Amino acid sequence: MKSTATRSTTRWLRTLGLTGGGLALALTGTLLPSATAAPGGQTGGSWAETAYRGSVDVVAGPDEDQDTIDGVVFVDRDKDSVQDRGERGLRGVTVTNGRDVTTTDRTGRYELPAFDNMTVSVTQPRGYQVPVDADNVAQFFYHHLPEGSPELRYGGIEPTGPLPAEVNFPLAPSKLTSSAKQHCLIGGDIQTYDQDEVEYARNGAFADLAARTDYTGCGALFIGDVVGDDLSLYPQTRELVSMLNGPARFLPGNHDLDFDATSSEHTFDTYRAKLGPEYYSYDVGKAHVVALNTVEYPVGTSYTGSLDERQLEWLRNDLAQVPQDRLIVIAAHIPLLDYADQGSSKHQVAQVKEIYELLEGREAIALGGHTHSIENLRAGDSLQGWSDVMGVDELPFTHITAGAISGDWYSGTVLPEGYPAALQRDGGQPGVLTLDLTGTQVKERFTVRGADDTHQMALGVNTPRYREWFAAHRSAVGSAPEYTDPLVVSRADLANTTWLTTNFWMGSTGSTVTATLDGGEPVEAVRTQPMQGEAQKVGAEWSDPVAAQQQLVHGGSVAERSMHLWRVELPADLAAGTHTAEVTATDVHGREFTQSLTFEVTD
């Protein structure tokens, strides 16, 4: 031990309901008023006034002992980032070098082995908060790379020189992070490729988040593909998160790589220099958040979903420090497993079974991004691809793919609100995920960009005429002729099977969807993908007609597969004229959402 030192057309828009913030896709019903904070939301005063701003205290050296790194974790009561007289060290706090894990002693001190190209970080404990910088990016780490990065297009890490005398981590007491009630914001794939897309993100999700105050304690975690290959856009990302009302943390994705790195150990150097560690953990309430880097990029090949051995060793060591009564939140860019790419080993994580073993017997939930889709996968769900490719027969706990802030890569018609429609590959609209935690219990909610929490589904009709149009133009995405009169159904359509479809974006196993036609008796809709070990169902019959009509005409991925689509076959003897269907979707937590659709039957 050494001595103590001191983040198309107007008609199409009107028909599909994408004007006015996307508040109703093909709907005629009225939604509830907007709400920016969840029930029981943590407001606690203005973030701009109360945010704990500061930095890690790196004490000048060099250290006489270059084989170990040490320092103190302390309670920074005057919030100046330096341990002053009377500011006590904090016992039992986890500190890591990215491989080894230790906890501080009774005076708050820690010591760890040192090696080149390591990141030393502290796990924020419950009841405390790490400082944030002027852009709201959480400050809880120190990179050690004596010679700096090799020559990289986007700069990498500047030389750090020898180990400093100490690296000290300040913490401020926080009633927000001590509360058992937390609202944790998860943002997938901001993925801006240029300044225009930065503005789309600003006018969309980030304007929404600037108006919310419910995530101040837990903060926002952006789970990879922060930018789209152009790493010079990281300063613009920092400008976006400066709009937040809480701390911002990040994870790297496959579009955050230094592609010109000559060895895999330097492929995320620029990301690390601008935003933070590749992987780490932090505590809020009764949740332990484990932020993983699930992107490996062997130089000269292609990226794949995997963890390297150093990170796996850290994960084992980190989880060993966590009490059994905590909820484990595993967050990553490439999901452990997902629906969209269920038959691909590249787009899921090679070590998924080992991670399951580490979490056996614990309350856990897994989060991912990457797929530009919204997936709420529950314990017991199974798919043929998981079994055949990944060797997993069914999910042991909930897995959620959080959707993308960029939606389908900012594709489609630019809306009056200043951003493209960008319907995702499963028909979901762009937005952000929030985990509402009470103790170890989780309720997830997806908030569509520009809308409130009541906007949870899109209603449409899938007719033989639509399916013929889809088949004729599937190979010409972005140049298909407009599909006319999408809410007109002929008697021939009814005789040859027409479905009323409901794309319930956060729908899952355990959810129900019912429909009433013209005020009649409710009919239970059938889920198209039951998640009972079957193969993925793909094509016009299984598509979301609302989304596909936009995507085939205006570009983007095509919503021809989904794990959250329900449908009801319309009666073949429906009379000519106008009909109204009212749909009620109930999620796994019992929350109900009701919307309606009016369509016309013709002779």
N, C-alpha and C positions, 0 to 999 in steps of 0.2 A: 504493500500500500504506500501511496505517496501522500504528501501533505494536502489538506483541504484548500481549495482556491475558489477564489471567488468567480393559396389556389381557379285552263283551256277555254274553256269557253265559259261565258256567263251562264248560258243555258245548262251546260253540264254541271256547273257549280250549284245552280239553283235546284236542279233535279236531284242531285245527290246530297244536298244539304251541307256543302262544305264552306258556305259563306258564314260569316259571323262567328269565327273561331272554331268551326267544325263542330257545332253543338248538336247536329242531328243528321246522320247519314240516311237519306231517303225516309225521313220521319215527318209525321204531321203532329205528333204530340208535343207537349210542353214540358221542359225539364225544370228541375228545382233550381233555386238561386245558387249562384256561385259561392263557394266557401274556400278561403285561402288557408285556413288552419284546421287541422283535424280536431275532433272533440277532445278536450283536455290538452289542446296544443300548448307548447311551452313558449309563451311570448316573452315574459321576464324583462321587458324594456327593450330599447333600441339596440340592435347588434352594433351599429356604427358607434354608439356611445359606450357600450360595455365590453366589446371584444378585447380579449387579452392578446395584445400585440407584443411580439418579442422574437427571440431567436435562441438557438442553442449557444451556450457559452463555451467557446473553444479557447482554452487558455494557451497563450503562446509558449512555445517550447524552443528547441526540441526536447523531448523526453530523454532522460538518460537510458531508460529501459525501452528499447524499440521492439521488444517481443510481447509486450502487454499494453493494453490501453485501459485507463481507469478514469474515475471521476465520481461525481456525486449527483444524485437526483434529489432536488430540494424544493421546498414550498416557497415560491417566489411571491411573498405577500405584498411587496411594493411594486411588483410587476416591471422590474427593470432588467430582468434576465440574468442578473448576477446574484450570487449568494452573499447576502450581507450578514452582519452580525445579528444574531437572533433569528435568522431564517433556518429552520431545522431541516436536516436531511430526512428523507422519507423511506421508511423500512419496507421491505418486501416487494419492491417494484421490479418488474422484469426488464432486463436490458440484454441486447443481443448484438453479436457481430455478423449476423446473417447465417451463422452456423451453430455456434455455441450459444447457450442461454444461461443467464444467471439472475439472481435476485439481489437487491441491495441489502446491506447489513443494517444494524440498528441505527447507524449514523447516516444512512442513505448512500453509502459508498458501494461501488461495484468495481470489478476487475475482470478483464477478458483477454484471451489470447489475441494477438494482433497479426495480421497478414495483409499483403498488398491487395488492393481492389476489394476492400471490404466496406460495408456500410454498417455503422454502429447506430442503433436506434433504441428508443425507450418505448415500452408498451404503456400507453396512457391508462392509468388505473381509474376505476370507478370513483367518482367524487372529485376528480381533478380534470383539468383540461390543459393540453399543451398549447403553447403560444401559436399565433398565426402571424404571417407577415402582412404587408400592406395590401396584398391581393387576396387575403383570406386563406392562403395555402398553409396547412399545418406544418409546424417546424418541430421535428422530433428526431432528427437524424444527422449524422456526419459521415461523409464519404472520405475514405483514405485511399488515395492513388498517387503515390509519391512522384512518379514521372508524368502523371497525367495520361490522358487517352492518346492512342496513336492518332495520326493525322486523319481527321474525319471531316466530311463536308459541312456538317452542322455543328462542329466544335467539340463535342464531348465534354469531358471533365478536365478542368485546368489542373496543373500539377499541384498537389497538396504539400509536397515536401515531407520531411520526417514527421513522425507522430508528434502531436502537440503535447504539452505537459499534462493536460487533462481535457476531457470533454464532459461538460456538466449539463444536465438536463433540467431546466426550470419547469415547474408545474404550478398552476393556480387553482385554489379550491373552487369547485363548481357544484352548485345545487342541481344544475341541469343534468350533468352526467351521473349524478348519484341517484336520480329518480328511477323507480322501476318502470315508469312510463317513458318510452322513447319513440321518436319518429325519425327514422333513418332514411335519408334520401339516397337512391341508387340511380345513377345516370349512365346509360349505355351509349357508347359510340357517338360521341360528338362529331368526330371524323370530318373535320373541315379540310378541304383541299385548296381553298383560295379565300380571298377576303370577302367575296360575295357570300360564300357559305358561312363565314364567321358572322356576317350580318343576319343571315337566316337563323342561325342559332341564337343570336342576341334578341331578335324580334320574337322568337318563339319560346323555347323552353326557359331560357335564362330570364326573359321578361316575366314569365310566370313565377319563377323561383324568387325573383327579387320582390315579388308581392306576397310571398309566403313567409310565415314566421314560426312554423311548427317544427323545424328541424334544427333549431339553434344549438341544442345540446349534442345530438349525435352527429350533425353535420351532413355533408354530401360526399359520397364516394363515387367517383367516375371510373367505371371499370373497363378501361382500355379503348384503343383506337381513339385516343384523345385528338389526334390530328390524322390527316390522310397522307402519310408518307413525307410531306413537306414539314420537316421539324422546325423550320424557321417560323412556323405559326404558333409555337408555344407561348410567346409573349401575348399574342391575341387571346389565347386560351386563358392566360392569367387575367387578362382584362375582363373576360367574361365572368370568371368566378369572383372577381372583385365586386360583382353585383349581388352576391349571395348574402344571406343572413345567418351564416354559420361557417364553421371550418370546412375547407375543401381538402380532400385527399384523392389520390389517383392510383391507377394501376396501368401498366403498359399493355398494349395490344400489338397485333402483328403489323399494324400500320404506324407504329411508333419506333420502328427499328432503324438503327444505323446500318443501312444495307451495304455501305462501303467498308464496314469493319472487316478486318482480316482474320479475326478469331472470335469465337462465340462469346467469350467473356466480356467483349466490349460492344456487343450489339445493342445494348440499351444505355450506353453512356450519356448520350445527349438527353434522353428522357430523364435519367437520374440527375443530371446537372440542373435541369430546369424545373423538375416537378417533385422528385423524391425517390425513395427506395423502390426496388422492383417488387419487394414483398415485405410484410410487416404485420403487426397486430395492434389492436387497441380495445379498451373496455368502455362500455357505456351501460348504465343500468345493470341488468343481470345478463348482458350479452357480451361475448368475447368475439370480436370481428377479426377473422383471419383473411388478410388480403394477399392472394397468391398471384404469382406470375406463371400462367399456364402456357406461355408461348416460348418454345425453343426454336432457335434458328441456327442450325449447323451451317456454317459458312460454305457457300457454294452449292447449297441444295435449296430446300424450301422449308418454311416454318411448319411446325406441327404442334399439336397439343400435348404438352409434357412438362414435367418438373425435373430439373437436374438434381444430382445427388446432394449437393450442398443445401439446396432449398428443402429437399425431403428430410434431411437430417435436422434442419432448423424446425420444420413443422412438427416432427416428433418431439423435439425438445420443448417447443413452445406449448403444445397441447398438454405436455406432462405437468406444466405449471398451473393449469386451469382447473379450479374446483369442479366437481361433478355436477353441482347444482346450477351451472351456467349454461345458457344457450350458446352454441357454437354457430356462428355465421361464416360460412366459407364463401368468399367472393373472388371471382376470377374473370378474366376476359373470355377465353375459350372455356365453355361450360364443361363441368365434369362429364355430363351426358346431356343431350338435348334431343328434341323432336326433329327439328329441321334437317339436321345432318346425322340422323340416327344410324345410317349405314356407313359412316366415314370415320376412320380412326384418326385422320388428320385434324378433324374439327371437334374432337372430344379428347379427354385427357387419358393418356396411356396408363397412369398410375391410379385410376379411379378405384379399383378394388382395394389397393393398399390404403388409400384415404378412407374408404368405408371401414376398414378394419380399425384404423386409428380412432374413428368416431363411434365405434360400436358401443351401444349402451348409453349414448349421450343424446340430449335434445339437440338437433342440428337442422340447418337449412342451408342449401347451396344456391348461389346466385351466379349468373353468367350473362355475357353480352354476345357480341360477335356475329350472331345469326341474323340480326335485323328482323327479329320476330318476337312475339310475346308468347311465352309458354309458362303455364302453371301446372307443373308435373307433381303428382302426389305420391306418397308412399304406396307401394303395391302396383303402380303403373308399370307396364312392360311393353316392349316393342321387339319385333324380330331382329332389327339391326343391332340393338343393344346386346342381345343374346349371341348373335352370330359373330359380330365384330369385336365387341368389348368384353364378352364373357359375363355379362350381368343380366340375370333373369328378371329382376324387378328392382324398383327403387326402394331404398331403405328409409328415406325421408324426403321431404319436399325439395324439389329443384325448380327454380324460377329463372327463366330467361327474360331479362328485364326490358327488352325492346331497345330502341335506339332513339336518341335525341335527333339524329340525322334522318330517322325513318329509313326509307329506301334511298340512301345516299342523295338526299335533297333532289329527288327526281320528280317529274310530273309538272302539272300546272302551278304557276306561282299564284298564290291566293292574295286577296286584297290586304290581308294582315301583314304581308311582307315576307312570306316564306312559301316554299313549294308544298303541295299536298303530300308527296313522299310517302304514300301508303306502303306499309311494310310487306314483306314477302308472304305473310299470312293474312293480309288485309287489315291488320291493326294500324291505327294512326300513330304518328310519333308522339312521344311523351316520356314521362319519368315514372319510376316505381318508388313507392314508399313502403317501408316496413313499419307498421305500428306495433310496438312491443309493449306488453304488460307482463313484467317478470320474464319468464321464458316462453310466453305465449305470443304467437305471431299472427297478425292479420295483414295481408298484403293488399295494396291498392295501386291501380295504375291511373295516372292523371294525364289525359290527352292534352297535348299542347294547345293552349288557347281555350280550353274548356274547363268545366268543373268535374268533381268526382262522380256526378250522376251519369255522365256520358260514358257508357260502358259497352255499347254494342252497335252493330250496323245490321239493318234489315233489308232483304232483297227478295227477288223471285228468280228461280232457276228454271227456265222453260226449255223445251226442245229447240225453239227458235234461238234462244241464247246459246245453247250448247253447239248448234250448227255454226253460229257466228264465231264462237270461241275456237272451234276446230279449224275453221277456214283461215283464221288469222293468228293462230298461236305462234307460228314461226316468223311473224312480222311485228314483233313487239315495238310499239312506238309509231307504227305507220298504219295501223288498222283503221278502217272507216268507223265513224261513230256508230255505236249501237243505238238505234232509234227506239223511242218509246219503251224504255226498260220496264215500266210499270203497267204495260198493256199485255193482257194474256188472252189468247184466242181459245175457242172451244177445242180446236185441234191440239193446242198446247196442253190443255187439261186432260184430254183423252190419252195423251202420250207421256204423262207424268210431269207435273210441275210442282216444285217445292217452294214453300215459304222458308227462307233461310235466315238464320240468326248467327252472326259472328260475334260471340260473347268473349271479348278479348282476354279477360282473366278467368274465363270459365275453365273448369277442371273436372276430374273425377270427383263426384260428390255434388256437383252443380246440377241444377235442373232448369229446363226451359219449357214453358207452356205457352200456348197460343189460343186466343179466342177469336172466332171469325164472326163479325157482325153481331157481337154481343151474345153469342151462343155459349155452349159449354166449353170449358178449357180442354185442350188436347195436348198431351205431352209430346214434345219434340224428341227426335232421335239424334243422338250424337253420331256424327259420321265416322269418327275415329275413336273407338271405345278404349284404346290403350290396354288391351288384354292379350298382348303378345303377337298381334297381327302385324303384317307389313304396312308400310306407309301407303295411304290411298291418295292417288294423284290423278288429276285430269279435270275436265269440265264438270263432270258429275259431282266432284268433291270440292269444287272451287267456290269462292265467295264472289257472286256475280257483281256485287256493288264495286268491289275493289278491282276486279279483273277488267271491268268496262273502262275504268280510268287508265289502268296500267297498259292495256293493249293499244289504246289510242295515243296516250301521252308519254309512254315509256316507263321503265322500271321493272322490277321483278314481278312475276305474275302469281297471284294468290290462288294457286291451284292445289294446295295442300294445307291442311290446318288441323290442329288437335283441339280447337275450340269452336267448331262449327256444328250447329244443330239445325234440323230441318223437319218440317211437317208437310206431308203431301196434301195439296189442295184437292177438294172433291171434284170429280169429273163433271158433276151436274150443277155446278155453280151457275146461277142465272146471270144473264147479260146485265151489265151495269157496274156501278161502283161498289167496292167492298172495302171494309176496314178490318185489319188484323191488329189485335193488341197482344203484345208479347211481354211476358214477365220472366226475367232471368233471375235465378236465385243462386248466389255463390255458395261456396263450401262453408262460409261463416254465417249463412242465413240472411245476408243482406239482399234485398230485392230491388230490381231495376225494371221499370216498365216503360215501353215505348210502343208507338203504333205506326202502321204503314197502310196507306190507301192505294189500291190498285184497281184497274178496270178490266172487266171481262167483256170481250166483243164476240159477235157472231162471225 
